[in-house]
Amino acid sequence: MILNELGKLHSVEEISALLSVEEQTVYKWVREGKLKALKLAGTTLRVPDTELEKFILQALYYNSKGVKSL
C-alpha cells in the first residue's frame, strides 16, 4: 500500500520543532519546492518521512560542501 511506502506523515509543527525553525520557515520550504508535502483536506500539510529524510540529507550534503544551507 502506498501509505506504507510514505512512512510516517509529519505535521508542520513537528518538523518545526524537530529542526528548530519557525513554522513559517517550513511553509516557505514547501512553497519553494525544497520540501515536498502532501495537502490533505484542502489546507492541512503533511510531509512524508521519506521526503523529510531527503531534505535533511540534502541540507547536510550542501553544508559539507561549503554551500549555504537550505
Rosetta blueprint (number, residue, H / E / L):
1 M L
2 I H
3 L H
4 N H
5 E H
6 L H
7 G L
8 K L
9 L E
10 H E
11 S E
12 V H
13 E H
14 E H
15 I H
16 S H
17 A H
18 L H
19 L H
20 S L
21 V L
22 E L
23 E H
24 Q H
25 T H
26 V H
27 Y H
28 K H
29 W H
30 V H
31 R H
32 E L
33 G L
34 K L
35 L L
36 K L
37 A L
38 L E
39 K E
40 L E
41 A L
42 G L
43 T L
44 T E
45 L E
46 R E
47 V E
48 P E
49 D H
50 T H
51 E H
52 L H
53 E H
54 K H
55 F H
56 I H
57 L H
58 Q H
59 A H
60 L H
61 Y H
62 Y H
63 N H
64 S H
65 K L
66 G L
67 V L
68 K L
69 S L
70 L L
